[in-house]
Amino acid sequence: MQYFWIILTVCYFVETVNGEFFRTPKLNFIMKKLDSLTRDFQDLHSKYESLEAENVNIKREFATDKRKRLLETRLKERSQSTVGFYARRKQSGLIGLQQTIVFEHIHENHGNGYGSSHGQFSAPVSGLYAFSTTIYSWNSQSFDCEIVKNGQNLGKLHAPAPGYSSSTLNVVIYLNVGDMVWVRHTGSTPQDLNANDYSTFSGFLISI
């Protein structure tokens, strides 16, 4: 078993290694220790510089990822906040009791919330919305309808007789994702609707 011990004398250090004595001048001993400490310091400094460079790279990557996530968030918010549609009805004719009025001629449909086949708007994002419908009567008849949310009345409209008279209804309502809004006939009997692009339905997201 190897062991090492040092005896401090006036001019020398006495070292014993494996039972043998060695005398080493103090200055030489100190210089050896300084060389060893210097090498250790250089090794630590090299490791520090390596870690510092790695830290700089990590910070740079983090900043890049943060900017990327911020940009993606802003683009997502912008795409979500762009919701709106405008559609007109081309076909005039008789509308039955409680029948949904389909405005099949779409001009704008940002967010793809409005369906021209069924005439209903489905909210793609939650928020405050504004809706408007303009209805023209026809054939010397009045026409009655309403805007509904999930089948519940939001407001009624009456386009008076004689025909070729119009009325407009505007509503503002908060919708959750998937809530549906459409225009529905409310007359006590079927009524003629004047379309030919005169009767319209529109809506848009005001704020999230």
LUMDREN-620166 format. One line per 2 residues: number of its first residue (from 0); for each residue x, y, z of N, C-alpha, C. Coordinates in nm, 3 decimals. Example, Ala and Ser with C-alpha at 12.3 -4.5 7.8 and 13.67 -1.06 7.14 Angstrom:
% residues 2
0 = 1.319 -0.569 0.780 1.230 -0.450 0.780 1.320 -0.330 0.780  1.285 -0.225 0.708 1.367 -0.106 0.714 1.290 0.003 0.787 .
//
This chain:
% residues 208
0 = 0.086 -0.118 0.000 0.000 0.000 0.000 0.090 0.124 0.000  0.061 0.210 -0.100 0.141 0.330 -0.111 0.082 0.438 -0.022 .
2 = 0.170 0.518 0.034 0.121 0.630 0.112 0.220 0.744 0.098  0.170 0.862 0.127 0.250 0.981 0.106 0.231 1.074 0.225 .
4 = 0.341 1.124 0.278 0.329 1.225 0.382 0.445 1.321 0.372  0.422 1.438 0.424 0.520 1.547 0.410 0.556 1.600 0.548 .
6 = 0.683 1.615 0.569 0.732 1.679 0.691 0.798 1.811 0.653  0.745 1.917 0.708 0.799 2.048 0.677 0.921 2.074 0.766 .
8 = 1.035 2.097 0.703 1.158 2.131 0.775 1.197 2.272 0.739  1.316 2.312 0.784 1.357 2.450 0.762 1.379 2.480 0.616 .
10 = 1.446 2.390 0.544 1.479 2.415 0.403 1.424 2.310 0.309  1.384 2.197 0.365 1.342 2.086 0.280 1.207 2.032 0.326 .
12 = 1.146 1.968 0.231 1.034 1.879 0.262 1.089 1.739 0.258  1.053 1.660 0.355 1.096 1.520 0.356 0.977 1.436 0.313 .
14 = 0.995 1.362 0.203 0.888 1.278 0.149 0.925 1.132 0.171  0.829 1.054 0.209 0.850 0.910 0.225 0.760 0.838 0.126 .
16 = 0.819 0.764 0.038 0.745 0.688 -0.062 0.790 0.543 -0.055  0.696 0.455 -0.024 0.727 0.312 -0.011 0.841 0.287 0.087 .
18 = 0.841 0.362 0.195 0.939 0.339 0.299 1.072 0.406 0.278  1.092 0.474 0.166 1.219 0.541 0.140 1.201 0.691 0.158 .
20 = 1.306 0.753 0.211 1.302 0.897 0.238 1.367 0.975 0.124  1.301 1.086 0.091 1.355 1.177 -0.011 1.346 1.319 0.042 .
22 = 1.451 1.392 0.016 1.450 1.531 0.058 1.432 1.617 -0.067  1.332 1.701 -0.060 1.302 1.788 -0.175 1.309 1.932 -0.129 .
24 = 1.388 2.014 -0.199 1.393 2.157 -0.161 1.251 2.216 -0.163  1.226 2.304 -0.068 1.094 2.364 -0.058 1.054 2.434 -0.187 .
26 = 1.145 2.508 -0.246 1.113 2.584 -0.366 1.071 2.492 -0.479  1.150 2.381 -0.496 1.114 2.287 -0.602 0.977 2.226 -0.577 .
28 = 0.952 2.195 -0.450 0.823 2.134 -0.414 0.708 2.230 -0.445  0.732 2.356 -0.405 0.628 2.457 -0.429 0.606 2.477 -0.579 .
30 = 0.714 2.480 -0.657 0.701 2.500 -0.801 0.625 2.384 -0.866  0.652 2.261 -0.817 0.578 2.147 -0.871 0.430 2.160 -0.842 .
32 = 0.398 2.204 -0.721 0.258 2.222 -0.684 0.193 2.332 -0.769  0.269 2.440 -0.792 0.217 2.549 -0.874 0.192 2.503 -1.017 .
34 = 0.286 2.423 -1.071 0.266 2.370 -1.206 0.139 2.284 -1.213  0.121 2.202 -1.109 0.003 2.115 -1.106 -0.125 2.198 -1.096 .
36 = -0.122 2.300 -1.008 -0.240 2.387 -0.994 -0.267 2.465 -1.122  -0.157 2.507 -1.190 -0.174 2.580 -1.316 -0.241 2.493 -1.421 .
38 = -0.197 2.367 -1.430 -0.258 2.275 -1.526 -0.406 2.251 -1.492  -0.433 2.235 -1.363 -0.573 2.217 -1.322 -0.657 2.339 -1.357 .
40 = -0.599 2.459 -1.333 -0.671 2.582 -1.364 -0.697 2.593 -1.514  -0.595 2.559 -1.595 -0.612 2.566 -1.740 -0.720 2.468 -1.787 .
42 = -0.721 2.350 -1.727 -0.825 2.252 -1.763 -0.963 2.306 -1.728  -0.975 2.363 -1.607 -1.105 2.419 -1.565 -1.146 2.536 -1.653 .
44 = -1.047 2.620 -1.689 -1.078 2.736 -1.774 -1.125 2.690 -1.912  -1.060 2.586 -1.964 -1.100 2.532 -2.094 -1.243 2.477 -2.089 .
46 = -1.275 2.405 -1.979 -1.410 2.354 -1.963 -1.511 2.466 -1.949  -1.470 2.573 -1.878 -1.558 2.689 -1.861 -1.589 2.754 -1.995 .
48 = -1.484 2.773 -2.077 -1.506 2.835 -2.208 -1.596 2.748 -2.295  -1.579 2.615 -2.286 -1.663 2.524 -2.363 -1.809 2.534 -2.319 .
50 = -1.831 2.537 -2.185 -1.966 2.549 -2.132 -2.027 2.684 -2.167  -1.944 2.790 -2.163 -1.994 2.923 -2.197 -2.038 2.930 -2.343 .
52 = -1.959 2.869 -2.432 -1.995 2.866 -2.574 -2.125 2.786 -2.594  -2.136 2.675 -2.522 -2.258 2.595 -2.531 -2.378 2.673 -2.479 .
54 = -2.356 2.750 -2.371 -2.464 2.831 -2.314 -2.511 2.938 -2.413  -2.415 3.000 -2.483 -2.450 3.101 -2.584 -2.533 3.039 -2.695 .
56 = -2.493 2.919 -2.740 -2.569 2.851 -2.845 -2.710 2.816 -2.800  -2.721 2.772 -2.674 -2.854 2.737 -2.621 -2.942 2.861 -2.615 .
58 = -2.885 2.975 -2.568 -2.961 3.099 -2.562 -3.005 3.143 -2.701  -2.916 3.128 -2.799 -2.950 3.168 -2.935 -3.062 3.079 -2.990 .
60 = -3.051 2.948 -2.966 -3.156 2.857 -3.013 -3.289 2.885 -2.942  -3.282 2.915 -2.812 -3.403 2.945 -2.736 -3.470 3.072 -2.790 .
62 = -3.388 3.175 -2.818 -3.444 3.299 -2.872 -3.507 3.276 -3.009  -3.442 3.192 -3.091 -3.498 3.161 -3.224 -3.630 3.086 -3.211 .
64 = -3.634 2.986 -3.122 -3.757 2.911 -3.100 -3.867 3.001 -3.045  -3.830 3.094 -2.955 -3.929 3.185 -2.897 -3.990 3.274 -3.005 .
66 = -3.904 3.328 -3.093 -3.954 3.411 -3.202 -4.042 3.330 -3.296  -4.004 3.206 -3.321 -4.082 3.120 -3.409 -4.219 3.092 -3.349 .
68 = -4.222 3.058 -3.218 -4.349 3.031 -3.152 -4.437 3.155 -3.149  -4.376 3.273 -3.125 -4.451 3.398 -3.123 -4.512 3.426 -3.260 .
70 = -4.433 3.404 -3.366 -4.483 3.425 -3.501 -4.597 3.329 -3.533  -4.581 3.202 -3.495 -4.685 3.103 -3.519 -4.813 3.141 -3.444 .
72 = -4.797 3.189 -3.320 -4.914 3.230 -3.241 -4.985 3.347 -3.306  -4.907 3.446 -3.352 -4.968 3.562 -3.416 -5.038 3.524 -3.546 .
74 = -4.977 3.435 -3.624 -5.040 3.391 -3.748 -5.168 3.314 -3.720  -5.165 3.232 -3.614 -5.284 3.156 -3.577 -5.395 3.249 -3.532 .
76 = -5.359 3.349 -3.447 -5.460 3.444 -3.400 -5.518 3.524 -3.516  -5.429 3.560 -3.610 -5.477 3.637 -3.725 -5.573 3.554 -3.809 .
78 = -5.538 3.426 -3.833 -5.626 3.340 -3.912 -5.757 3.315 -3.842  -5.753 3.301 -3.707 -5.875 3.279 -3.632 -5.965 3.402 -3.631 .
80 = -5.903 3.521 -3.629 -5.981 3.643 -3.620 -6.040 3.684 -3.755  -5.998 3.618 -3.864 -6.051 3.649 -3.996 -6.165 3.554 -4.027 .
82 = -6.282 3.585 -3.975 -6.401 3.504 -3.997 -6.513 3.595 -4.044  -6.569 3.565 -4.158 -6.679 3.645 -4.210 -6.732 3.588 -4.340 .
84 = -6.860 3.611 -4.368 -6.919 3.562 -4.492 -7.024 3.660 -4.542  -7.050 3.650 -4.671 -7.157 3.728 -4.735 -7.215 3.643 -4.848 .
86 = -7.346 3.620 -4.842 -7.411 3.535 -4.942 -7.544 3.596 -4.984  -7.581 3.571 -5.109 -7.709 3.619 -5.162 -7.790 3.499 -5.213 .
88 = -7.922 3.518 -5.214 -8.010 3.413 -5.265 -8.049 3.447 -5.408  -8.033 3.349 -5.498 -8.062 3.373 -5.639 -8.203 3.328 -5.676 .
90 = -8.254 3.225 -5.610 -8.380 3.164 -5.652 -8.499 3.224 -5.576  -8.589 3.289 -5.647 -8.714 3.338 -5.588 -8.815 3.224 -5.582 .
92 = -8.915 3.242 -5.495 -9.019 3.140 -5.489 -9.078 3.124 -5.352  -9.159 3.022 -5.340 -9.234 2.997 -5.218 -9.146 2.933 -5.111 .
94 = -9.152 2.988 -4.988 -9.077 2.935 -4.874 -9.177 2.878 -4.775  -9.156 2.752 -4.734 -9.250 2.684 -4.646 -9.235 2.723 -4.500 .
96 = -9.325 2.673 -4.419 -9.327 2.703 -4.276 -9.199 2.653 -4.208  -9.137 2.740 -4.129 -9.015 2.708 -4.054 -8.901 2.661 -4.143 .
98 = -8.910 2.692 -4.271 -8.805 2.649 -4.365 -8.682 2.739 -4.352  -8.563 2.676 -4.352 -8.439 2.753 -4.354 -8.422 2.818 -4.490 .
100 = -8.389 2.945 -4.490 -8.366 3.017 -4.616 -8.219 3.002 -4.652  -8.195 2.938 -4.766 -8.059 2.912 -4.810 -8.014 3.022 -4.905 .
102 = -7.905 3.087 -4.871 -7.845 3.189 -4.956 -7.726 3.123 -5.026  -7.750 3.077 -5.145 -7.656 2.985 -5.209 -7.544 3.054 -5.287 .
104 = -7.559 3.184 -5.313 -7.460 3.256 -5.392 -7.359 3.322 -5.298  -7.246 3.255 -5.273 -7.147 3.303 -5.176 -7.047 3.398 -5.244 .
106 = -7.027 3.513 -5.181 -6.924 3.607 -5.227 -6.798 3.595 -5.142  -6.815 3.590 -5.012 -6.701 3.576 -4.920 -6.736 3.470 -4.815 .
108 = -6.633 3.394 -4.776 -6.656 3.293 -4.672 -6.525 3.263 -4.600  -6.469 3.366 -4.536 -6.343 3.350 -4.463 -6.366 3.268 -4.336 .
110 = -6.288 3.165 -4.319 -6.306 3.075 -4.205 -6.396 2.958 -4.237  -6.458 2.960 -4.356 -6.543 2.849 -4.404 -6.653 2.813 -4.305 .
112 = -6.710 2.917 -4.241 -6.816 2.890 -4.145 -6.953 2.873 -4.206  -6.974 2.933 -4.323 -7.108 2.929 -4.385 -7.116 2.818 -4.489 .
114 = -7.228 2.744 -4.485 -7.249 2.636 -4.581 -7.360 2.671 -4.678  -7.326 2.681 -4.807 -7.424 2.722 -4.907 -7.527 2.613 -4.937 .
116 = -7.498 2.490 -4.898 -7.593 2.382 -4.926 -7.706 2.377 -4.824  -7.679 2.421 -4.700 -7.782 2.416 -4.596 -7.816 2.554 -4.539 .
118 = -7.740 2.657 -4.575 -7.771 2.794 -4.535 -7.739 2.829 -4.392  -7.660 2.747 -4.324 -7.630 2.771 -4.183 -7.484 2.809 -4.163 .
120 = -7.462 2.897 -4.067 -7.326 2.936 -4.028 -7.289 2.864 -3.899  -7.172 2.799 -3.898 -7.121 2.731 -3.779 -6.994 2.802 -3.735 .
122 = -6.992 2.850 -3.610 -6.879 2.930 -3.561 -6.751 2.846 -3.553  -6.645 2.884 -3.628 -6.519 2.811 -3.620 -6.438 2.845 -3.496 .
124 = -6.463 2.964 -3.437 -6.396 3.006 -3.314 -6.499 3.075 -3.225  -6.473 3.073 -3.094 -6.562 3.142 -3.001 -6.536 3.292 -3.007 .
126 = -6.643 3.371 -2.994 -6.626 3.515 -2.994 -6.758 3.587 -3.014  -6.747 3.718 -3.024 -6.864 3.804 -3.045 -6.883 3.825 -3.195 .
128 = -7.003 3.796 -3.244 -7.032 3.801 -3.388 -7.145 3.899 -3.417  -7.144 3.952 -3.539 -7.254 4.034 -3.590 -7.312 3.966 -3.713 .
130 = -7.446 3.964 -3.723 -7.514 3.904 -3.837 -7.617 4.002 -3.891  -7.641 3.992 -4.022 -7.738 4.080 -4.085 -7.806 4.004 -4.199 .
132 = -7.937 4.024 -4.213 -8.009 3.970 -4.328 -8.103 4.076 -4.382  -8.109 4.084 -4.513 -8.202 4.172 -4.583 -8.295 4.086 -4.668 .
134 = -8.427 4.106 -4.653 -8.526 4.023 -4.721 -8.619 4.113 -4.804  -8.643 4.069 -4.927 -8.739 4.138 -5.015 -8.864 4.053 -5.030 .
136 = -8.979 4.118 -5.014 -9.106 4.048 -5.039 -9.134 4.044 -5.190  -9.239 3.965 -5.227 -9.263 3.942 -5.370 -9.410 3.908 -5.393 .
138 = -9.458 3.935 -5.511 -9.593 3.897 -5.553 -9.700 3.956 -5.461  -9.684 4.081 -5.425 -9.783 4.153 -5.343 -9.805 4.090 -5.206 .
140 = -9.707 4.011 -5.162 -9.716 3.948 -5.030 -9.610 4.007 -4.937  -9.637 3.999 -4.810 -9.533 4.029 -4.711 -9.449 3.903 -4.688 .
142 = -9.341 3.920 -4.616 -9.257 3.804 -4.585 -9.203 3.820 -4.444  -9.208 3.710 -4.367 -9.164 3.711 -4.227 -9.056 3.606 -4.205 .
144 = -8.953 3.646 -4.133 -8.846 3.551 -4.102 -8.777 3.593 -3.972  -8.680 3.515 -3.931 -8.605 3.543 -3.809 -8.463 3.490 -3.822 .
146 = -8.374 3.548 -3.745 -8.239 3.492 -3.731 -8.238 3.410 -3.603  -8.188 3.286 -3.612 -8.189 3.197 -3.496 -8.048 3.148 -3.466 .
148 = -8.025 3.122 -3.338 -7.901 3.060 -3.292 -7.937 2.924 -3.234  -7.885 2.819 -3.295 -7.916 2.682 -3.252 -8.067 2.660 -3.240 .
150 = -8.143 2.725 -3.328 -8.288 2.709 -3.331 -8.363 2.808 -3.243  -8.293 2.890 -3.163 -8.358 2.985 -3.074 -8.358 3.125 -3.137 .
152 = -8.473 3.192 -3.129 -8.490 3.322 -3.194 -8.396 3.428 -3.139  -8.332 3.504 -3.231 -8.249 3.619 -3.195 -8.313 3.750 -3.235 .
154 = -8.404 3.746 -3.331 -8.470 3.868 -3.379 -8.554 3.836 -3.500  -8.664 3.908 -3.516 -8.757 3.883 -3.627 -8.759 3.999 -3.725 .
156 = -8.799 3.965 -3.848 -8.802 4.062 -3.956 -8.933 4.049 -4.031  -8.987 4.163 -4.074 -9.111 4.165 -4.154 -9.090 4.254 -4.274 .
158 = -9.092 4.194 -4.393 -9.088 4.271 -4.518 -9.233 4.289 -4.563  -9.285 4.413 -4.561 -9.429 4.435 -4.579 -9.478 4.419 -4.722 .
160 = -9.610 4.401 -4.735 -9.677 4.403 -4.865 -9.707 4.549 -4.899  -9.726 4.585 -5.024 -9.718 4.496 -5.139 -9.575 4.449 -5.165 .
162 = -9.559 4.359 -5.258 -9.430 4.300 -5.287 -9.325 4.402 -5.329  -9.201 4.357 -5.332 -9.086 4.439 -5.365 -9.058 4.544 -5.257 .
164 = -9.090 4.507 -5.132 -9.053 4.588 -5.017 -8.947 4.510 -4.939  -8.856 4.580 -4.875 -8.747 4.512 -4.806 -8.737 4.555 -4.661 .
166 = -8.678 4.468 -4.581 -8.646 4.499 -4.442 -8.513 4.432 -4.409  -8.442 4.493 -4.313 -8.311 4.441 -4.272 -8.311 4.418 -4.121 .
168 = -8.252 4.307 -4.079 -8.239 4.273 -3.938 -8.092 4.254 -3.905  -8.046 4.320 -3.797 -7.908 4.306 -3.750 -7.908 4.253 -3.608 .
170 = -7.820 4.158 -3.579 -7.807 4.107 -3.443 -7.659 4.093 -3.409  -7.629 4.105 -3.280 -7.494 4.081 -3.227 -7.507 3.978 -3.117 .
172 = -7.427 3.871 -3.124 -7.442 3.761 -3.029 -7.307 3.692 -3.007  -7.286 3.643 -2.886 -7.164 3.566 -2.856 -7.189 3.420 -2.893 .
174 = -7.093 3.361 -2.963 -7.104 3.222 -3.004 -6.985 3.141 -2.952  -7.012 3.020 -2.911 -6.907 2.924 -2.883 -6.878 2.844 -3.009 .
176 = -6.763 2.779 -3.011 -6.727 2.698 -3.127 -6.838 2.596 -3.154  -6.885 2.593 -3.280 -6.987 2.497 -3.318 -7.129 2.549 -3.309 .
178 = -7.151 2.664 -3.241 -7.285 2.723 -3.240 -7.325 2.759 -3.382  -7.455 2.745 -3.412 -7.501 2.766 -3.549 -7.604 2.878 -3.556 .
180 = -7.595 2.957 -3.663 -7.685 3.069 -3.686 -7.738 3.060 -3.829  -7.869 3.083 -3.847 -7.926 3.084 -3.980 -8.053 3.168 -3.983 .
182 = -8.108 3.186 -4.104 -8.232 3.263 -4.124 -8.344 3.163 -4.152  -8.456 3.183 -4.082 -8.568 3.087 -4.092 -8.700 3.161 -4.114 .
184 = -8.786 3.104 -4.199 -8.918 3.160 -4.225 -9.007 3.142 -4.101  -9.090 3.246 -4.071 -9.175 3.239 -3.952 -9.322 3.268 -3.982 .
186 = -9.356 3.287 -4.106 -9.495 3.318 -4.138 -9.589 3.204 -4.102  -9.718 3.238 -4.088 -9.818 3.135 -4.053 -9.854 3.049 -4.173 .
188 = -9.821 3.097 -4.293 -9.842 3.021 -4.416 -9.719 3.038 -4.504  -9.699 2.952 -4.603 -9.587 2.972 -4.696 -9.596 3.108 -4.764 .
190 = -9.481 3.169 -4.786 -9.476 3.301 -4.846 -9.372 3.305 -4.957  -9.395 3.398 -5.051 -9.302 3.414 -5.162 -9.186 3.505 -5.123 .
192 = -9.066 3.461 -5.155 -8.944 3.538 -5.128 -8.889 3.591 -5.260  -8.861 3.720 -5.264 -8.799 3.781 -5.382 -8.647 3.768 -5.366 .
194 = -8.586 3.687 -5.448 -8.443 3.664 -5.439 -8.370 3.741 -5.548  -8.322 3.670 -5.652 -8.249 3.735 -5.762 -8.136 3.825 -5.708 .
196 = -8.071 3.778 -5.603 -7.959 3.846 -5.538 -8.000 3.969 -5.458  -8.129 3.992 -5.440 -8.174 4.103 -5.356 -8.177 4.064 -5.207 .
198 = -8.207 3.940 -5.178 -8.213 3.893 -5.039 -8.076 3.839 -5.000  -8.023 3.885 -4.887 -7.885 3.854 -4.850 -7.874 3.811 -4.703 .
200 = -7.761 3.747 -4.673 -7.729 3.706 -4.536 -7.578 3.719 -4.519  -7.536 3.783 -4.409 -7.394 3.802 -4.385 -7.363 3.796 -4.236 .
202 = -7.239 3.775 -4.203 -7.196 3.772 -4.063 -7.045 3.779 -4.054  -6.996 3.826 -3.939 -6.851 3.832 -3.923 -6.816 3.834 -3.774 .
204 = -6.695 3.792 -3.744 -6.643 3.791 -3.608 -6.597 3.931 -3.570  -6.650 3.982 -3.457 -6.609 4.115 -3.410 -6.482 4.105 -3.326 .
206 = -6.481 4.012 -3.229 -6.364 3.995 -3.145 -6.369 3.857 -3.080  -6.250 3.808 -3.044 -6.240 3.679 -2.977 -6.253 3.699 -2.827 .
//
